[in-house]
Amino acid sequence: MVYTGDFMNKETSNQLVAKASTLENLIDYQEGSVVSRTIIDKKAGTVTLFAFDQNQGLSEHTAPYDAIVYVLDGEVEVTIAGKPVNLKKGEITIMPANQTHALSAKTRFKMLLTMIKS
């Protein structure tokens, strides 16, 4: 099950605009699921928070844009073009455009995904 929410609507945008927030507190884990919340969705790119329960993941796929993964909590194995990259809280990697990648939660983990479209 995947839940997708959107912070950038009239009701919730005031939660973030010109205010201090703690990223990892803006999204909660859900048992057996991957949860996502879009913070920004613009022509130039997107910023999305994800919370993965343990043993959840995203199967191998490609995206036409570069993406930055920043781990806010827990541990994840990101496989990029067949190469595993193990990340834990506070670490970052770049998933290059048009290269296969997949994610597998080693523990529950939260990440900030920034996709650059130009």
C-alpha positions as CSV (number, residue, x, y, z in Angstrom):
1,M,0.0,0.0,0.0
2,V,1.3,3.4,-0.9
3,Y,-0.2,6.6,0.5
4,T,0.6,9.8,-1.3
5,G,-0.1,13.2,0.3
6,D,0.5,16.7,-0.9
7,F,1.7,19.5,1.4
8,M,1.4,22.2,-1.3
9,N,-2.3,22.8,-1.1
10,K,-4.1,25.7,0.5
11,E,-4.7,23.9,3.8
12,T,-1.2,22.7,4.5
13,S,1.2,25.0,2.6
14,N,1.1,27.3,5.6
15,Q,2.7,24.5,7.7
16,L,6.0,25.0,5.8
17,V,6.2,28.4,4.2
18,A,8.4,30.8,6.1
19,K,8.5,28.5,9.2
20,A,11.0,26.2,10.7
21,S,10.1,22.5,10.4
22,T,11.9,19.2,11.1
23,L,11.7,17.1,8.0
24,E,11.6,13.7,9.6
25,N,8.6,14.8,11.7
26,L,6.6,15.8,8.6
27,I,5.9,12.2,7.6
28,D,5.0,9.1,9.6
29,Y,5.6,5.4,9.1
30,Q,2.7,3.1,8.2
31,E,3.0,-0.6,8.9
32,G,3.7,-2.6,5.7
33,S,3.7,0.5,3.5
34,V,5.5,3.2,1.7
35,V,4.2,6.7,2.5
36,S,5.0,9.8,0.4
37,R,4.4,13.5,0.8
38,T,5.1,16.0,-1.9
39,I,6.5,19.2,-0.5
40,I,7.2,21.0,-3.8
41,D,6.1,20.1,-7.3
42,K,7.3,22.5,-10.0
43,K,8.3,22.4,-13.6
44,A,12.0,22.5,-12.6
45,G,11.6,19.5,-10.2
46,T,10.0,18.0,-7.1
47,V,10.9,17.5,-3.5
48,T,9.2,14.6,-1.8
49,L,9.4,12.9,1.6
50,F,9.1,9.2,1.9
51,A,8.7,6.8,4.8
52,F,9.4,3.1,4.2
53,D,8.5,0.4,6.6
54,Q,11.1,-2.3,7.0
55,N,11.4,-4.7,4.1
56,Q,9.5,-2.3,1.8
57,G,11.1,-0.8,-1.3
58,L,10.8,0.4,-4.9
59,S,11.5,-2.1,-7.6
60,E,14.1,-1.4,-10.3
61,H,13.1,1.4,-12.6
62,T,14.5,4.4,-14.4
63,A,13.7,8.1,-14.3
64,P,14.6,10.7,-16.9
65,Y,16.0,13.1,-14.3
66,D,18.8,13.2,-11.7
67,A,17.6,12.6,-8.2
68,I,19.2,13.2,-4.8
69,V,18.4,10.8,-2.0
70,Y,19.0,12.1,1.6
71,V,18.3,9.7,4.4
72,L,16.6,11.3,7.4
73,D,16.2,8.2,9.5
74,G,17.1,4.5,9.3
75,E,19.0,2.5,6.7
76,V,18.4,1.7,3.0
77,E,20.1,-0.1,0.2
78,V,19.9,1.9,-3.0
79,T,21.0,-0.1,-6.1
80,I,22.1,2.1,-9.0
81,A,23.0,0.5,-12.3
82,G,23.5,-2.8,-10.4
83,K,25.8,-1.3,-7.8
84,P,24.5,-1.4,-4.1
85,V,24.9,1.8,-2.1
86,N,24.1,1.5,1.6
87,L,23.0,4.7,3.2
88,K,22.1,5.6,6.8
89,K,20.8,8.7,8.6
90,G,22.6,11.8,7.4
91,E,24.0,10.3,4.2
92,I,23.2,11.2,0.6
93,T,23.6,9.8,-2.9
94,I,22.7,10.8,-6.4
95,M,20.7,8.6,-8.7
96,P,21.7,9.7,-12.3
97,A,19.1,10.2,-14.9
98,N,18.3,7.2,-17.1
99,Q,20.2,4.7,-15.0
100,T,18.3,1.8,-13.3
101,H,17.8,2.1,-9.6
102,A,15.9,0.4,-6.8
103,L,15.5,0.9,-3.1
104,S,15.2,-1.7,-0.3
105,A,14.6,-0.7,3.4
106,K,17.1,-2.5,5.6
107,T,15.3,-0.9,8.6
108,R,12.4,1.5,8.6
109,F,13.7,4.6,6.9
110,K,12.7,8.1,5.8
111,M,14.2,10.0,2.9
112,L,14.0,13.3,1.2
113,L,14.0,12.8,-2.6
114,T,14.9,15.8,-4.7
115,M,14.4,15.4,-8.5
116,I,15.9,18.0,-10.8
117,K,14.0,18.1,-14.2
118,S,16.2,20.6,-16.1
